[in-house]
Structure formats: C-alpha cells, structure tokens
Amino acid sequence: MDLQANNDNYPRICSEVGLTCETCTAATARNLAAVCKGLRGKAVTQLFVQIYPNSACSPMHSYFAAEYRDASTELRTELMTELATDRPAAPVSSRREVMFARPRAMAAVA
C-alpha cells in the first residue's frame, strides 16, 4: 500500500470508527492539560505536531490550542476551589504528636 494513499484516507479512517476531528483533538487537548499544566503557545504547537503528524490533521491546530487553554483554565479553577474548601481554618503545627510507640529492644555492648 502506498504511504501517500494511506495519508489521504486518514480523516476517512477516523470517521469510520466514529471520531470527528473536533472530538479527537478536544479530548487529546483536555488530557494534555491535565498532564502538562501551564504550557505556552509554542509548546502546545510542538506537541500538537508530535501527536498529530499527519498533514490531514493540521487544520485542527487552532482548535486544539483553544481547547487546551479552556481545559487549563477549568482545571486551574477547580484546583483553586478545592484548595479553598479543603484548607483548615487554623494553621496546623508541623510537629506531630506520637500516638503510640513500639518498645525497642536494647542491648548492652561491652
């Protein structure tokens, strides 16, 4: 099979298994945002090209970048909300009290 012919069929192959370009890139961008937080534009672009090397996918770059930014913002907001609600009212001492201790065997050395 000719490699070029396979590349030309790439979007068709995806649609045959039920994927749209939007669904595919949005899901990948959201997963990337969960794993790699705070990427700048150039890094997002480089990762897009590495994840989607097929030229048929290249028109989805701006959609992917927008989905990454949206997902990053949502995750950041969720994290800040969790931190705000889970934070104890009074500062917790960094020193912990011993609740129980196992007896230690001691041996005399002469």
N, CA and C atoms as a LAMMPS dump frame, in Angstrom:
ITEM: TIMESTEP
0
ITEM: NUMBER OF ATOMS
330
ITEM: BOX BOUNDS ff ff ff
-5.0000000000000000e+02 5.0000000000000000e+02
-5.0000000000000000e+02 5.0000000000000000e+02
-5.0000000000000000e+02 5.0000000000000000e+02
ITEM: ATOMS id mol type element x y z
1 1 1 N 0.837 -1.184 0
2 1 2 C 0 0 0
3 1 3 C 0.88 1.245 0
4 2 1 N 0.549 2.184 -0.817
5 2 2 C 1.302 3.43 -0.928
6 2 3 C 1.067 4.287 0.314
7 3 1 N 2.149 4.807 0.904
8 3 2 C 2.04 5.624 2.107
9 3 3 C 1.227 6.888 1.848
10 4 1 N 1.406 7.522 0.71
11 4 2 C 0.651 8.727 0.375
12 4 3 C -0.845 8.429 0.284
13 5 1 N -1.202 7.29 -0.288
14 5 2 C -2.617 6.922 -0.39
15 5 3 C -3.2 6.72 1.006
16 6 1 N -2.424 6.146 1.918
17 6 2 C -2.883 5.952 3.288
18 6 3 C -3.086 7.293 3.985
19 7 1 N -2.192 8.261 3.758
20 7 2 C -2.326 9.588 4.352
21 7 3 C -3.567 10.303 3.851
22 8 1 N -3.9 10.107 2.592
23 8 2 C -5.091 10.746 2.038
24 8 3 C -6.374 10.204 2.658
25 9 1 N -6.335 8.986 3.157
26 9 2 C -7.512 8.354 3.748
27 9 3 C -7.617 8.58 5.249
28 10 1 N -6.694 9.292 5.82
29 10 2 C -6.626 9.426 7.272
30 10 3 C -7.917 9.968 7.893
31 11 1 N -8.473 11.086 7.47
32 11 2 C -9.721 11.534 8.105
33 11 3 C -10.867 10.542 7.893
34 12 1 N -10.881 9.866 6.763
35 12 2 C -11.948 8.892 6.499
36 12 3 C -11.837 7.718 7.464
37 13 1 N -10.618 7.277 7.737
38 13 2 C -10.404 6.169 8.667
39 13 3 C -10.925 6.553 10.054
40 14 1 N -10.669 7.76 10.475
41 14 2 C -11.146 8.224 11.783
42 14 3 C -12.671 8.238 11.831
43 15 1 N -13.29 8.757 10.788
44 15 2 C -14.752 8.84 10.783
45 15 3 C -15.387 7.456 10.74
46 16 1 N -14.695 6.491 10.156
47 16 2 C -15.222 5.121 10.125
48 16 3 C -15.314 4.507 11.519
49 17 1 N -14.448 4.932 12.421
50 17 2 C -14.504 4.418 13.789
51 17 3 C -15.274 5.357 14.717
52 18 1 N -15.9 6.378 14.16
53 18 2 C -16.765 7.259 14.928
54 18 3 C -16.112 8.488 15.513
55 19 1 N -14.926 8.841 15.053
56 19 2 C -14.246 10.038 15.558
57 19 3 C -14.404 11.198 14.589
58 20 1 N -14.72 12.353 15.135
59 20 2 C -14.644 13.575 14.345
60 20 3 C -13.34 14.259 14.73
61 21 1 N -12.874 15.13 13.892
62 21 2 C -11.633 15.859 14.205
63 21 3 C -11.797 16.664 15.492
64 22 1 N -12.956 17.275 15.682
65 22 2 C -13.209 18.085 16.873
66 22 3 C -13.186 17.235 18.136
67 23 1 N -13.856 16.078 18.089
68 23 2 C -13.894 15.19 19.249
69 23 3 C -12.508 14.692 19.598
70 24 1 N -11.763 14.283 18.591
71 24 2 C -10.42 13.742 18.793
72 24 3 C -9.481 14.788 19.386
73 25 1 N -9.414 15.945 18.778
74 25 2 C -8.472 16.964 19.242
75 25 3 C -8.895 17.551 20.589
76 26 1 N -10.198 17.699 20.825
77 26 2 C -10.659 18.235 22.113
78 26 3 C -10.304 17.281 23.245
79 27 1 N -10.537 15.999 23.044
80 27 2 C -10.221 15.019 24.084
81 27 3 C -8.72 14.986 24.36
82 28 1 N -7.923 15.022 23.322
83 28 2 C -6.473 14.995 23.497
84 28 3 C -5.993 16.266 24.193
85 29 1 N -6.544 17.404 23.816
86 29 2 C -6.143 18.671 24.438
87 29 3 C -6.493 18.686 25.924
88 30 1 N -7.649 18.156 26.273
89 30 2 C -8.056 18.113 27.687
90 30 3 C -7.156 17.169 28.49
91 31 1 N -6.813 16.04 27.9
92 31 2 C -5.893 15.121 28.569
93 31 3 C -4.513 15.751 28.73
94 32 1 N -4.06 16.454 27.713
95 32 2 C -2.768 17.129 27.778
96 32 3 C -2.782 18.186 28.88
97 33 1 N -3.866 18.937 28.993
98 33 2 C -3.969 19.969 30.027
99 33 3 C -3.932 19.358 31.425
100 34 1 N -4.489 18.17 31.569
101 34 2 C -4.48 17.507 32.875
102 34 3 C -3.083 17.015 33.246
103 35 1 N -2.31 16.626 32.243
104 35 2 C -0.984 16.058 32.497
105 35 3 C 0.116 17.117 32.452
106 36 1 N 0.037 18.018 31.5
107 36 2 C 1.074 19.05 31.305
108 36 3 C 0.445 20.415 31.51
109 37 1 N 0.583 20.918 32.7
110 37 2 C -0.043 22.193 33.042
111 37 3 C 0.851 23.371 32.645
112 38 1 N 0.225 24.465 32.233
113 38 2 C 0.94 25.709 32.01
114 38 3 C 1.791 25.802 30.759
115 39 1 N 1.48 25.024 29.741
116 39 2 C 2.267 25.115 28.505
117 39 3 C 1.967 26.417 27.774
118 40 1 N 2.977 27.005 27.177
119 40 2 C 2.826 28.216 26.366
120 40 3 C 2.463 27.817 24.942
121 41 1 N 2.114 28.786 24.124
122 41 2 C 1.667 28.556 22.76
123 41 3 C 2.592 27.714 21.911
124 42 1 N 3.887 28.019 21.959
125 42 2 C 4.835 27.295 21.122
126 42 3 C 4.93 25.826 21.541
127 43 1 N 4.908 25.569 22.841
128 43 2 C 4.968 24.192 23.334
129 43 3 C 3.712 23.421 22.937
130 44 1 N 2.563 24.076 22.994
131 44 2 C 1.309 23.431 22.581
132 44 3 C 1.382 23.094 21.096
133 45 1 N 1.913 24.013 20.307
134 45 2 C 2.07 23.772 18.872
135 45 3 C 2.989 22.592 18.611
136 46 1 N 4.122 22.548 19.291
137 46 2 C 5.063 21.448 19.098
138 46 3 C 4.445 20.11 19.48
139 47 1 N 3.713 20.091 20.571
140 47 2 C 3.075 18.843 20.982
141 47 3 C 1.975 18.431 20.013
142 48 1 N 1.234 19.398 19.494
143 48 2 C 0.204 19.07 18.502
144 48 3 C 0.828 18.372 17.298
145 49 1 N 1.93 18.921 16.803
146 49 2 C 2.591 18.347 15.626
147 49 3 C 3.128 16.949 15.946
148 50 1 N 3.605 16.74 17.156
149 50 2 C 4.108 15.42 17.53
150 50 3 C 2.971 14.415 17.701
151 51 1 N 1.86 14.856 18.249
152 51 2 C 0.719 13.962 18.457
153 51 3 C 0.011 13.674 17.147
154 52 1 N -0.123 14.704 16.308
155 52 2 C -0.838 14.584 15.031
156 52 3 C 0.111 14.876 13.869
157 53 1 N 0.98 13.947 13.519
158 53 2 C 1.95 14.206 12.45
159 53 3 C 1.339 14.205 11.049
160 54 1 N 0.127 13.7 10.907
161 54 2 C -0.494 13.628 9.596
162 54 3 C -0.95 15.01 9.157
163 55 1 N -0.643 15.377 7.94
164 55 2 C -0.992 16.715 7.43
165 55 3 C -2.506 16.93 7.373
166 56 1 N -3.27 15.848 7.306
167 56 2 C -4.733 15.99 7.283
168 56 3 C -5.258 16.553 8.605
169 57 1 N -4.486 16.394 9.665
170 57 2 C -4.903 16.88 10.983
171 57 3 C -4.509 18.339 11.234
172 58 1 N -3.596 18.862 10.447
173 58 2 C -3.047 20.196 10.711
174 58 3 C -4.085 21.324 10.784
175 59 1 N -5.201 21.278 10.043
176 59 2 C -6.174 22.363 10.201
177 59 3 C -6.788 22.448 11.599
178 60 1 N -6.617 21.413 12.404
179 60 2 C -7.217 21.399 13.739
180 60 3 C -6.31 22.015 14.805
181 61 1 N -5.167 22.555 14.402
182 61 2 C -4.225 23.099 15.381
183 61 3 C -4.838 24.195 16.242
184 62 1 N -5.491 25.167 15.645
185 62 2 C -6.034 26.282 16.432
186 62 3 C -7.156 25.806 17.363
187 63 1 N -7.939 24.84 16.914
188 63 2 C -8.999 24.269 17.758
189 63 3 C -8.366 23.552 18.952
190 64 1 N -7.322 22.775 18.692
191 64 2 C -6.596 22.058 19.738
192 64 3 C -6.042 23.038 20.774
193 65 1 N -5.414 24.103 20.307
194 65 2 C -4.827 25.1 21.212
195 65 3 C -5.908 25.769 22.062
196 66 1 N -7.033 26.094 21.451
197 66 2 C -8.131 26.722 22.195
198 66 3 C -8.697 25.768 23.243
199 67 1 N -8.848 24.508 22.89
200 67 2 C -9.344 23.511 23.844
201 67 3 C -8.357 23.311 24.992
202 68 1 N -7.065 23.336 24.681
203 68 2 C -6.048 23.218 25.728
204 68 3 C -6.163 24.394 26.703
205 69 1 N -6.269 25.608 26.171
206 69 2 C -6.396 26.791 27.037
207 69 3 C -7.648 26.716 27.892
208 70 1 N -8.769 26.328 27.298
209 70 2 C -10.027 26.217 28.054
210 70 3 C -9.916 25.174 29.162
211 71 1 N -9.36 24.025 28.816
212 71 2 C -9.217 22.953 29.805
213 71 3 C -8.262 23.364 30.914
214 72 1 N -7.19 24.061 30.578
215 72 2 C -6.236 24.529 31.588
216 72 3 C -6.908 25.495 32.551
217 73 1 N -7.724 26.389 32.024
218 73 2 C -8.442 27.351 32.855
219 73 3 C -9.428 26.645 33.768
220 74 1 N -10.164 25.681 33.227
221 74 2 C -11.131 24.927 34.028
222 74 3 C -10.431 24.15 35.133
223 75 1 N -9.333 23.493 34.808
224 75 2 C -8.598 22.727 35.812
225 75 3 C -8.033 23.634 36.895
226 76 1 N -7.52 24.792 36.504
227 76 2 C -6.976 25.74 37.468
228 76 3 C -8.074 26.228 38.406
229 77 1 N -9.258 26.514 37.862
230 77 2 C -10.389 26.97 38.67
231 77 3 C -10.831 25.875 39.637
232 78 1 N -10.904 24.64 39.153
233 78 2 C -11.285 23.517 40.018
234 78 3 C -10.279 23.327 41.144
235 79 1 N -9.005 23.419 40.816
236 79 2 C -7.971 23.251 41.824
237 79 3 C -8.052 24.343 42.885
238 80 1 N -8.241 25.579 42.454
239 80 2 C -8.337 26.686 43.405
240 80 3 C -9.557 26.518 44.311
241 81 1 N -10.656 26.035 43.763
242 81 2 C -11.86 25.802 44.55
243 81 3 C -11.617 24.704 45.572
244 82 1 N -10.967 23.63 45.155
245 82 2 C -10.658 22.542 46.077
246 82 3 C -9.746 23.019 47.192
247 83 1 N -8.738 23.785 46.829
248 83 2 C -7.81 24.282 47.846
249 83 3 C -8.514 25.198 48.836
250 84 1 N -9.418 26.016 48.342
251 84 2 C -10.128 26.948 49.215
252 84 3 C -11.062 26.216 50.18
253 85 1 N -11.682 25.145 49.734
254 85 2 C -12.623 24.431 50.601
255 85 3 C -11.937 23.426 51.507
256 86 1 N -10.788 22.904 51.134
257 86 2 C -10.082 21.902 51.931
258 86 3 C -9.096 22.507 52.926
259 87 1 N -8.865 23.783 52.839
260 87 2 C -7.888 24.436 53.703
261 87 3 C -8.428 24.495 55.132
262 88 1 N -7.649 24.032 56.117
263 88 2 C -8.111 24.08 57.51
264 88 3 C -8.217 25.522 58
265 89 1 N -9.123 25.742 58.956
266 89 2 C -9.361 27.091 59.468
267 89 3 C -8.149 27.611 60.239
268 90 1 N -7.553 26.77 61.075
269 90 2 C -6.403 27.189 61.865
270 90 3 C -5.142 26.526 61.294
271 91 1 N -4.016 27.199 61.391
272 91 2 C -2.794 26.583 60.887
273 91 3 C -2.47 25.316 61.683
274 92 1 N -2.047 24.317 60.979
275 92 2 C -1.702 23.047 61.599
276 92 3 C -0.215 23.053 61.922
277 93 1 N 0.113 22.602 63.116
278 93 2 C 1.512 22.544 63.523
279 93 3 C 2.253 21.536 62.649
280 94 1 N 3.483 21.84 62.324
281 94 2 C 4.26 20.923 61.503
282 94 3 C 4.783 19.751 62.329
283 95 1 N 4.692 19.858 63.646
284 95 2 C 5.158 18.794 64.532
285 95 3 C 3.985 17.896 64.875
286 96 1 N 4.207 16.591 64.794
287 96 2 C 3.144 15.636 65.1
288 96 3 C 3.389 14.997 66.462
289 97 1 N 2.3 14.739 67.142
290 97 2 C 2.381 14.084 68.435
291 97 3 C 2.45 12.575 68.229
292 98 1 N 3.255 11.891 69.033
293 98 2 C 3.365 10.441 68.931
294 98 3 C 2.112 9.827 69.53
295 99 1 N 1.418 9.021 68.765
296 99 2 C 0.182 8.391 69.225
297 99 3 C 0.493 7.08 69.959
298 100 1 N 1.424 6.329 69.464
299 100 2 C 1.856 5.099 70.12
300 100 3 C 3.283 4.815 69.684
301 101 1 N 3.987 4.102 70.508
302 101 2 C 5.369 3.767 70.176
303 101 3 C 5.609 2.305 70.503
304 102 1 N 6.3 1.644 69.622
305 102 2 C 6.658 0.246 69.879
306 102 3 C 7.893 0.231 70.763
307 103 1 N 7.929 -0.701 71.699
308 103 2 C 9.141 -0.788 72.525
309 103 3 C 10.327 -1.22 71.681
310 104 1 N 11.451 -0.66 71.949
311 104 2 C 12.672 -1.01 71.229
312 104 3 C 13.519 -1.948 72.074
313 105 1 N 14.08 -2.899 71.4
314 105 2 C 14.981 -3.808 72.114
315 105 3 C 16.326 -3.125 72.257
316 106 1 N 16.854 -3.189 73.461
317 106 2 C 18.147 -2.562 73.712
318 106 3 C 19.129 -3.634 74.17
319 107 1 N 20.309 -3.506 73.724
320 107 2 C 21.347 -4.46 74.138
321 107 3 C 22.544 -3.683 74.636
322 108 1 N 23.117 -4.177 75.689
323 108 2 C 24.31 -3.541 76.258
324 108 3 C 25.539 -4.058 75.507
325 109 1 N 26.407 -3.167 75.175
326 109 2 C 27.623 -3.541 74.461
327 109 3 C 28.792 -3.253 75.402
328 110 1 N 29.622 -4.254 75.589
329 110 2 C 30.762 -4.045 76.488
330 110 3 C 32.059 -4.006 75.72
